[in-house]
């Protein structure tokens, strides 16, 4: 009697998740998100802000300028779009 046990291992990918503010929503189904982070100066150790702008896929065109959103890394959707909208954290006032 040989008992076979099959174990299925779920492979999870570690996608980057970032939070930022929408700075543009002019393109169709696309938003531009500014992601800010604090970095220490290598010599003086003073913290300053650096920002990166990424283009993200917004399939329902539901974001407006000033919204705080969460985006996740995604497969390439166009020449510059590699992020997708996960949720809108806070609407702009």
Backbone as XML, in Angstrom:
<?xml version="1.0"?>
<chain id="A" units="angstrom">
  <residue number="1" name="UNK">
    <atom name="N" x="0.823" y="-1.178" z="0.000"/>
    <atom name="CA" x="0.000" y="0.000" z="0.000"/>
    <atom name="C" x="0.869" y="1.244" z="0.000"/>
  </residue>
  <residue number="2" name="UNK">
    <atom name="N" x="0.885" y="1.875" z="-1.091"/>
    <atom name="CA" x="1.622" y="3.126" z="-1.155"/>
    <atom name="C" x="0.615" y="4.275" z="-1.233"/>
  </residue>
  <residue number="3" name="UNK">
    <atom name="N" x="0.796" y="5.201" z="-0.373"/>
    <atom name="CA" x="-0.126" y="6.333" z="-0.320"/>
    <atom name="C" x="0.553" y="7.530" z="-0.970"/>
  </residue>
  <residue number="4" name="UNK">
    <atom name="N" x="-0.096" y="8.073" z="-1.984"/>
    <atom name="CA" x="0.475" y="9.214" z="-2.684"/>
    <atom name="C" x="-0.162" y="10.497" z="-2.159"/>
  </residue>
  <residue number="5" name="UNK">
    <atom name="N" x="0.686" y="11.387" z="-1.785"/>
    <atom name="CA" x="0.192" y="12.692" z="-1.358"/>
    <atom name="C" x="0.693" y="13.734" z="-2.343"/>
  </residue>
  <residue number="6" name="UNK">
    <atom name="N" x="-0.228" y="14.442" z="-2.881"/>
    <atom name="CA" x="0.154" y="15.502" z="-3.808"/>
    <atom name="C" x="0.040" y="16.827" z="-3.074"/>
  </residue>
  <residue number="7" name="UNK">
    <atom name="N" x="1.117" y="17.535" z="-3.080"/>
    <atom name="CA" x="1.112" y="18.852" z="-2.452"/>
    <atom name="C" x="1.200" y="19.888" z="-3.554"/>
  </residue>
  <residue number="8" name="UNK">
    <atom name="N" x="0.255" y="20.762" z="-3.537"/>
    <atom name="CA" x="0.278" y="21.851" z="-4.511"/>
    <atom name="C" x="0.782" y="23.093" z="-3.796"/>
  </residue>
  <residue number="9" name="UNK">
    <atom name="N" x="1.852" y="23.611" z="-4.318"/>
    <atom name="CA" x="2.418" y="24.812" z="-3.729"/>
    <atom name="C" x="1.998" y="25.999" z="-4.562"/>
  </residue>
  <residue number="10" name="UNK">
    <atom name="N" x="1.480" y="26.992" z="-3.886"/>
    <atom name="CA" x="1.059" y="28.202" z="-4.562"/>
    <atom name="C" x="2.252" y="29.143" z="-4.637"/>
  </residue>
  <residue number="11" name="UNK">
    <atom name="N" x="2.606" y="29.512" z="-5.846"/>
    <atom name="CA" x="3.723" y="30.420" z="-6.042"/>
    <atom name="C" x="3.169" y="31.837" z="-6.045"/>
  </residue>
  <residue number="12" name="UNK">
    <atom name="N" x="3.629" y="32.627" z="-5.101"/>
    <atom name="CA" x="3.165" y="34.006" z="-5.023"/>
    <atom name="C" x="4.278" y="34.918" z="-5.505"/>
  </residue>
  <residue number="13" name="UNK">
    <atom name="N" x="3.911" y="35.861" z="-6.334"/>
    <atom name="CA" x="4.886" y="36.842" z="-6.785"/>
    <atom name="C" x="4.870" y="38.021" z="-5.835"/>
  </residue>
  <residue number="14" name="UNK">
    <atom name="N" x="5.997" y="38.578" z="-5.635"/>
    <atom name="CA" x="6.124" y="39.717" z="-4.734"/>
    <atom name="C" x="6.116" y="40.989" z="-5.566"/>
  </residue>
  <residue number="15" name="UNK">
    <atom name="N" x="4.923" y="41.505" z="-5.786"/>
    <atom name="CA" x="4.781" y="42.733" z="-6.551"/>
    <atom name="C" x="4.918" y="43.934" z="-5.628"/>
  </residue>
  <residue number="16" name="UNK">
    <atom name="N" x="5.503" y="44.988" z="-6.157"/>
    <atom name="CA" x="5.644" y="46.208" z="-5.373"/>
    <atom name="C" x="4.293" y="46.909" z="-5.270"/>
  </residue>
  <residue number="17" name="UNK">
    <atom name="N" x="3.991" y="47.417" z="-4.100"/>
    <atom name="CA" x="2.768" y="48.184" z="-3.862"/>
    <atom name="C" x="3.187" y="49.545" z="-3.344"/>
  </residue>
  <residue number="18" name="UNK">
    <atom name="N" x="2.686" y="50.602" z="-3.954"/>
    <atom name="CA" x="3.051" y="51.962" z="-3.568"/>
    <atom name="C" x="1.800" y="52.819" z="-3.383"/>
  </residue>
  <residue number="19" name="UNK">
    <atom name="N" x="1.927" y="53.856" z="-2.577"/>
    <atom name="CA" x="0.847" y="54.816" z="-2.346"/>
    <atom name="C" x="1.330" y="56.172" z="-2.823"/>
  </residue>
  <residue number="20" name="UNK">
    <atom name="N" x="0.469" y="56.874" z="-3.579"/>
    <atom name="CA" x="0.848" y="58.178" z="-4.095"/>
    <atom name="C" x="-0.367" y="59.022" z="-4.425"/>
  </residue>
  <residue number="21" name="UNK">
    <atom name="N" x="-0.114" y="60.208" z="-4.974"/>
    <atom name="CA" x="-1.192" y="61.133" z="-5.347"/>
    <atom name="C" x="-1.290" y="61.213" z="-6.861"/>
  </residue>
  <residue number="22" name="UNK">
    <atom name="N" x="-2.528" y="61.322" z="-7.341"/>
    <atom name="CA" x="-2.770" y="61.444" z="-8.776"/>
    <atom name="C" x="-2.453" y="62.879" z="-9.194"/>
  </residue>
  <residue number="23" name="UNK">
    <atom name="N" x="-1.585" y="63.022" z="-10.201"/>
    <atom name="CA" x="-1.238" y="64.358" z="-10.698"/>
    <atom name="C" x="-1.823" y="64.618" z="-12.082"/>
  </residue>
  <residue number="24" name="UNK">
    <atom name="N" x="-2.274" y="63.570" z="-12.778"/>
    <atom name="CA" x="-2.881" y="63.752" z="-14.087"/>
    <atom name="C" x="-3.806" y="62.583" z="-14.389"/>
  </residue>
  <residue number="25" name="UNK">
    <atom name="N" x="-4.945" y="62.902" z="-15.031"/>
    <atom name="CA" x="-5.864" y="61.866" z="-15.479"/>
    <atom name="C" x="-6.389" y="62.186" z="-16.882"/>
  </residue>
  <residue number="26" name="UNK">
    <atom name="N" x="-5.575" y="62.852" z="-17.675"/>
    <atom name="CA" x="-6.019" y="63.310" z="-18.987"/>
    <atom name="C" x="-6.149" y="62.182" z="-20.004"/>
  </residue>
  <residue number="27" name="UNK">
    <atom name="N" x="-5.283" y="61.181" z="-19.916"/>
    <atom name="CA" x="-5.334" y="60.085" z="-20.883"/>
    <atom name="C" x="-6.476" y="59.126" z="-20.547"/>
  </residue>
  <residue number="28" name="UNK">
    <atom name="N" x="-6.954" y="58.413" z="-21.545"/>
    <atom name="CA" x="-8.055" y="57.475" z="-21.348"/>
    <atom name="C" x="-7.557" y="56.230" z="-20.622"/>
  </residue>
  <residue number="29" name="UNK">
    <atom name="N" x="-8.193" y="55.884" z="-19.505"/>
    <atom name="CA" x="-7.875" y="54.707" z="-18.686"/>
    <atom name="C" x="-6.445" y="54.716" z="-18.150"/>
  </residue>
  <residue number="30" name="UNK">
    <atom name="N" x="-5.890" y="55.903" z="-17.978"/>
    <atom name="CA" x="-4.522" y="56.040" z="-17.475"/>
    <atom name="C" x="-4.460" y="57.200" z="-16.502"/>
  </residue>
  <residue number="31" name="UNK">
    <atom name="N" x="-3.709" y="57.005" z="-15.419"/>
    <atom name="CA" x="-3.448" y="58.077" z="-14.469"/>
    <atom name="C" x="-1.940" y="58.180" z="-14.265"/>
  </residue>
  <residue number="32" name="UNK">
    <atom name="N" x="-1.486" y="59.367" z="-13.881"/>
    <atom name="CA" x="-0.088" y="59.563" z="-13.517"/>
    <atom name="C" x="-0.064" y="59.786" z="-12.013"/>
  </residue>
  <residue number="33" name="UNK">
    <atom name="N" x="0.741" y="58.978" z="-11.311"/>
    <atom name="CA" x="0.792" y="58.997" z="-9.847"/>
    <atom name="C" x="2.182" y="59.433" z="-9.408"/>
  </residue>
  <residue number="34" name="UNK">
    <atom name="N" x="2.239" y="60.416" z="-8.492"/>
    <atom name="CA" x="3.513" y="60.820" z="-7.910"/>
    <atom name="C" x="3.711" y="60.080" z="-6.601"/>
  </residue>
  <residue number="35" name="UNK">
    <atom name="N" x="4.810" y="59.347" z="-6.514"/>
    <atom name="CA" x="5.149" y="58.579" z="-5.318"/>
    <atom name="C" x="6.310" y="59.283" z="-4.635"/>
  </residue>
  <residue number="36" name="UNK">
    <atom name="N" x="6.103" y="59.719" z="-3.389"/>
    <atom name="CA" x="7.149" y="60.407" z="-2.642"/>
    <atom name="C" x="7.759" y="59.473" z="-1.609"/>
  </residue>
  <residue number="37" name="UNK">
    <atom name="N" x="9.067" y="59.641" z="-1.410"/>
    <atom name="CA" x="9.757" y="58.862" z="-0.383"/>
    <atom name="C" x="10.820" y="59.732" z="0.248"/>
  </residue>
  <residue number="38" name="UNK">
    <atom name="N" x="11.201" y="59.407" z="1.478"/>
    <atom name="CA" x="12.226" y="60.165" z="2.173"/>
    <atom name="C" x="13.537" y="59.387" z="2.102"/>
  </residue>
  <residue number="39" name="UNK">
    <atom name="N" x="14.602" y="60.109" z="1.754"/>
    <atom name="CA" x="15.910" y="59.503" z="1.585"/>
    <atom name="C" x="16.910" y="60.282" z="2.415"/>
  </residue>
  <residue number="40" name="UNK">
    <atom name="N" x="17.837" y="59.573" z="3.044"/>
    <atom name="CA" x="18.879" y="60.240" z="3.815"/>
    <atom name="C" x="20.043" y="60.589" z="2.891"/>
  </residue>
  <residue number="41" name="UNK">
    <atom name="N" x="20.590" y="61.779" z="3.061"/>
    <atom name="CA" x="21.766" y="62.186" z="2.296"/>
    <atom name="C" x="22.928" y="61.283" z="2.698"/>
  </residue>
  <residue number="42" name="UNK">
    <atom name="N" x="23.709" y="60.795" z="1.750"/>
    <atom name="CA" x="24.747" y="59.821" z="2.100"/>
    <atom name="C" x="25.844" y="60.364" z="3.019"/>
  </residue>
  <residue number="43" name="UNK">
    <atom name="N" x="26.137" y="61.649" z="2.936"/>
    <atom name="CA" x="27.201" y="62.214" z="3.764"/>
    <atom name="C" x="26.659" y="62.916" z="4.999"/>
  </residue>
  <residue number="44" name="UNK">
    <atom name="N" x="25.621" y="63.738" z="4.828"/>
    <atom name="CA" x="25.146" y="64.582" z="5.913"/>
    <atom name="C" x="24.000" y="63.982" z="6.715"/>
  </residue>
  <residue number="45" name="UNK">
    <atom name="N" x="23.408" y="62.910" z="6.227"/>
    <atom name="CA" x="22.334" y="62.181" z="6.926"/>
    <atom name="C" x="21.073" y="63.015" z="7.147"/>
  </residue>
  <residue number="46" name="UNK">
    <atom name="N" x="20.912" y="64.076" z="6.396"/>
    <atom name="CA" x="19.670" y="64.838" z="6.469"/>
    <atom name="C" x="18.661" y="64.193" z="5.524"/>
  </residue>
  <residue number="47" name="UNK">
    <atom name="N" x="17.421" y="64.077" z="5.984"/>
    <atom name="CA" x="16.378" y="63.472" z="5.167"/>
    <atom name="C" x="15.745" y="64.507" z="4.255"/>
  </residue>
  <residue number="48" name="UNK">
    <atom name="N" x="15.526" y="64.128" z="3.005"/>
    <atom name="CA" x="14.831" y="64.982" z="2.056"/>
    <atom name="C" x="13.907" y="64.115" z="1.214"/>
  </residue>
  <residue number="49" name="UNK">
    <atom name="N" x="12.947" y="64.767" z="0.563"/>
    <atom name="CA" x="11.945" y="64.037" z="-0.208"/>
    <atom name="C" x="12.383" y="63.895" z="-1.655"/>
  </residue>
  <residue number="50" name="UNK">
    <atom name="N" x="12.187" y="62.698" z="-2.189"/>
    <atom name="CA" x="12.366" y="62.450" z="-3.610"/>
    <atom name="C" x="11.065" y="61.894" z="-4.140"/>
  </residue>
  <residue number="51" name="UNK">
    <atom name="N" x="10.740" y="62.235" z="-5.380"/>
    <atom name="CA" x="9.478" y="61.744" z="-5.934"/>
    <atom name="C" x="9.721" y="61.086" z="-7.283"/>
  </residue>
  <residue number="52" name="UNK">
    <atom name="N" x="8.838" y="60.160" z="-7.599"/>
    <atom name="CA" x="8.860" y="59.447" z="-8.867"/>
    <atom name="C" x="7.449" y="59.474" z="-9.429"/>
  </residue>
  <residue number="53" name="UNK">
    <atom name="N" x="7.341" y="59.699" z="-10.733"/>
    <atom name="CA" x="6.030" y="59.665" z="-11.374"/>
    <atom name="C" x="5.909" y="58.382" z="-12.180"/>
  </residue>
  <residue number="54" name="UNK">
    <atom name="N" x="4.801" y="57.662" z="-11.969"/>
    <atom name="CA" x="4.542" y="56.438" z="-12.713"/>
    <atom name="C" x="3.173" y="56.538" z="-13.370"/>
  </residue>
  <residue number="55" name="UNK">
    <atom name="N" x="3.034" y="55.862" z="-14.505"/>
    <atom name="CA" x="1.741" y="55.792" z="-15.177"/>
    <atom name="C" x="1.069" y="54.498" z="-14.755"/>
  </residue>
  <residue number="56" name="UNK">
    <atom name="N" x="-0.209" y="54.583" z="-14.399"/>
    <atom name="CA" x="-0.940" y="53.421" z="-13.907"/>
    <atom name="C" x="-2.237" y="53.255" z="-14.680"/>
  </residue>
  <residue number="57" name="UNK">
    <atom name="N" x="-2.681" y="52.002" z="-14.765"/>
    <atom name="CA" x="-3.911" y="51.669" z="-15.485"/>
    <atom name="C" x="-5.115" y="51.891" z="-14.579"/>
  </residue>
  <residue number="58" name="UNK">
    <atom name="N" x="-6.057" y="52.696" z="-15.050"/>
    <atom name="CA" x="-7.311" y="52.987" z="-14.341"/>
    <atom name="C" x="-8.450" y="52.561" z="-15.263"/>
  </residue>
  <residue number="59" name="UNK">
    <atom name="N" x="-8.891" y="51.298" z="-15.200"/>
    <atom name="CA" x="-9.823" y="50.772" z="-16.206"/>
    <atom name="C" x="-11.175" y="51.465" z="-16.248"/>
  </residue>
  <residue number="60" name="UNK">
    <atom name="N" x="-11.633" y="52.030" z="-15.136"/>
    <atom name="CA" x="-12.964" y="52.646" z="-15.100"/>
    <atom name="C" x="-12.935" y="54.167" z="-15.122"/>
  </residue>
  <residue number="61" name="UNK">
    <atom name="N" x="-11.763" y="54.761" z="-15.298"/>
    <atom name="CA" x="-11.614" y="56.226" z="-15.285"/>
    <atom name="C" x="-12.267" y="56.846" z="-14.053"/>
  </residue>
  <residue number="62" name="UNK">
    <atom name="N" x="-11.976" y="56.291" z="-12.872"/>
    <atom name="CA" x="-12.638" y="56.756" z="-11.652"/>
    <atom name="C" x="-11.784" y="57.678" z="-10.794"/>
  </residue>
  <residue number="63" name="UNK">
    <atom name="N" x="-10.513" y="57.883" z="-11.142"/>
    <atom name="CA" x="-9.635" y="58.735" z="-10.340"/>
    <atom name="C" x="-9.675" y="60.175" z="-10.831"/>
  </residue>
  <residue number="64" name="UNK">
    <atom name="N" x="-9.511" y="61.094" z="-9.892"/>
    <atom name="CA" x="-9.411" y="62.510" z="-10.201"/>
    <atom name="C" x="-8.091" y="63.045" z="-9.667"/>
  </residue>
  <residue number="65" name="UNK">
    <atom name="N" x="-7.708" y="64.218" z="-10.121"/>
    <atom name="CA" x="-6.459" y="64.823" z="-9.683"/>
    <atom name="C" x="-6.546" y="65.119" z="-8.182"/>
  </residue>
  <residue number="66" name="UNK">
    <atom name="N" x="-5.509" y="64.753" z="-7.453"/>
    <atom name="CA" x="-5.460" y="64.988" z="-6.016"/>
    <atom name="C" x="-5.846" y="63.788" z="-5.176"/>
  </residue>
  <residue number="67" name="UNK">
    <atom name="N" x="-6.401" y="62.741" z="-5.785"/>
    <atom name="CA" x="-6.770" y="61.531" z="-5.037"/>
    <atom name="C" x="-5.519" y="60.813" z="-4.549"/>
  </residue>
  <residue number="68" name="UNK">
    <atom name="N" x="-5.598" y="60.237" z="-3.361"/>
    <atom name="CA" x="-4.543" y="59.369" z="-2.854"/>
    <atom name="C" x="-4.912" y="57.945" z="-3.224"/>
  </residue>
  <residue number="69" name="UNK">
    <atom name="N" x="-4.008" y="57.258" z="-3.939"/>
    <atom name="CA" x="-4.320" y="55.933" z="-4.476"/>
    <atom name="C" x="-3.225" y="54.936" z="-4.130"/>
  </residue>
  <residue number="70" name="UNK">
    <atom name="N" x="-3.592" y="53.660" z="-4.226"/>
    <atom name="CA" x="-2.642" y="52.567" z="-4.056"/>
    <atom name="C" x="-2.493" y="51.893" z="-5.407"/>
  </residue>
  <residue number="71" name="UNK">
    <atom name="N" x="-1.238" y="51.724" z="-5.862"/>
    <atom name="CA" x="-0.964" y="51.079" z="-7.143"/>
    <atom name="C" x="-0.062" y="49.872" z="-6.921"/>
  </residue>
  <residue number="72" name="UNK">
    <atom name="N" x="-0.140" y="48.907" z="-7.843"/>
    <atom name="CA" x="0.643" y="47.684" z="-7.753"/>
    <atom name="C" x="1.360" y="47.459" z="-9.069"/>
  </residue>
  <residue number="73" name="UNK">
    <atom name="N" x="2.519" y="46.834" z="-8.982"/>
    <atom name="CA" x="3.274" y="46.503" z="-10.192"/>
    <atom name="C" x="2.469" y="45.548" z="-11.058"/>
  </residue>
  <residue number="74" name="UNK">
    <atom name="N" x="2.586" y="45.710" z="-12.368"/>
    <atom name="CA" x="1.765" y="44.944" z="-13.302"/>
    <atom name="C" x="2.603" y="44.625" z="-14.524"/>
  </residue>
  <residue number="75" name="UNK">
    <atom name="N" x="2.111" y="43.750" z="-15.352"/>
    <atom name="CA" x="2.812" y="43.468" z="-16.610"/>
    <atom name="C" x="2.756" y="44.714" z="-17.489"/>
  </residue>
  <residue number="76" name="UNK">
    <atom name="N" x="3.656" y="44.869" z="-18.436"/>
    <atom name="CA" x="3.621" y="46.059" z="-19.296"/>
    <atom name="C" x="2.324" y="46.140" z="-20.093"/>
  </residue>
  <residue number="77" name="UNK">
    <atom name="N" x="1.641" y="47.266" z="-19.979"/>
    <atom name="CA" x="0.400" y="47.486" z="-20.715"/>
    <atom name="C" x="0.612" y="48.397" z="-21.912"/>
  </residue>
  <residue number="78" name="UNK">
    <atom name="N" x="1.660" y="49.205" z="-21.874"/>
    <atom name="CA" x="2.015" y="50.060" z="-23.008"/>
    <atom name="C" x="3.497" y="50.371" z="-22.866"/>
  </residue>
  <residue number="79" name="UNK">
    <atom name="N" x="3.970" y="51.338" z="-23.630"/>
    <atom name="CA" x="5.398" y="51.652" z="-23.607"/>
    <atom name="C" x="5.858" y="52.159" z="-22.238"/>
  </residue>
  <residue number="80" name="UNK">
    <atom name="N" x="5.003" y="52.888" z="-21.518"/>
    <atom name="CA" x="5.405" y="53.455" z="-20.225"/>
    <atom name="C" x="4.526" y="53.032" z="-19.063"/>
  </residue>
  <residue number="81" name="UNK">
    <atom name="N" x="3.500" y="52.239" z="-19.297"/>
    <atom name="CA" x="2.538" y="51.898" z="-18.241"/>
    <atom name="C" x="2.817" y="50.501" z="-17.707"/>
  </residue>
  <residue number="82" name="UNK">
    <atom name="N" x="3.297" y="50.433" z="-16.444"/>
    <atom name="CA" x="3.633" y="49.156" z="-15.807"/>
    <atom name="C" x="3.037" y="49.019" z="-14.413"/>
  </residue>
  <residue number="83" name="UNK">
    <atom name="N" x="2.060" y="49.837" z="-14.093"/>
    <atom name="CA" x="1.417" y="49.810" z="-12.791"/>
    <atom name="C" x="-0.093" y="49.769" z="-12.993"/>
  </residue>
  <residue number="84" name="UNK">
    <atom name="N" x="-0.817" y="49.273" z="-11.999"/>
    <atom name="CA" x="-2.279" y="49.199" z="-12.068"/>
    <atom name="C" x="-2.867" y="49.731" z="-10.769"/>
  </residue>
  <residue number="85" name="UNK">
    <atom name="N" x="-4.019" y="50.348" z="-10.881"/>
    <atom name="CA" x="-4.720" y="50.893" z="-9.722"/>
    <atom name="C" x="-5.311" y="49.765" z="-8.889"/>
  </residue>
  <residue number="86" name="UNK">
    <atom name="N" x="-5.070" y="49.797" z="-7.573"/>
    <atom name="CA" x="-5.653" y="48.814" z="-6.662"/>
    <atom name="C" x="-6.890" y="49.396" z="-5.997"/>
  </residue>
  <residue number="87" name="UNK">
    <atom name="N" x="-6.728" y="50.571" z="-5.390"/>
    <atom name="CA" x="-7.852" y="51.206" z="-4.708"/>
    <atom name="C" x="-7.604" y="52.697" z="-4.553"/>
  </residue>
  <residue number="88" name="UNK">
    <atom name="N" x="-8.691" y="53.413" z="-4.367"/>
    <atom name="CA" x="-8.603" y="54.839" z="-4.052"/>
    <atom name="C" x="-8.702" y="54.958" z="-2.537"/>
  </residue>
  <residue number="89" name="UNK">
    <atom name="N" x="-7.633" y="55.432" z="-1.922"/>
    <atom name="CA" x="-7.594" y="55.518" z="-0.462"/>
    <atom name="C" x="-8.378" y="56.722" z="0.028"/>
  </residue>
  <residue number="90" name="UNK">
    <atom name="N" x="-8.153" y="57.876" z="-0.615"/>
    <atom name="CA" x="-8.823" y="59.112" z="-0.184"/>
    <atom name="C" x="-9.121" y="59.965" z="-1.407"/>
  </residue>
  <residue number="91" name="UNK">
    <atom name="N" x="-10.351" y="60.464" z="-1.477"/>
    <atom name="CA" x="-10.735" y="61.350" z="-2.563"/>
    <atom name="C" x="-10.241" y="62.762" z="-2.298"/>
  </residue>
  <residue number="92" name="UNK">
    <atom name="N" x="-9.963" y="63.512" z="-3.364"/>
    <atom name="CA" x="-9.543" y="64.899" z="-3.230"/>
    <atom name="C" x="-10.719" y="65.751" z="-2.759"/>
  </residue>
  <residue number="93" name="UNK">
    <atom name="N" x="-10.413" y="66.776" z="-2.015"/>
    <atom name="CA" x="-11.467" y="67.658" z="-1.492"/>
    <atom name="C" x="-11.900" y="68.655" z="-2.538"/>
  </residue>
</chain>
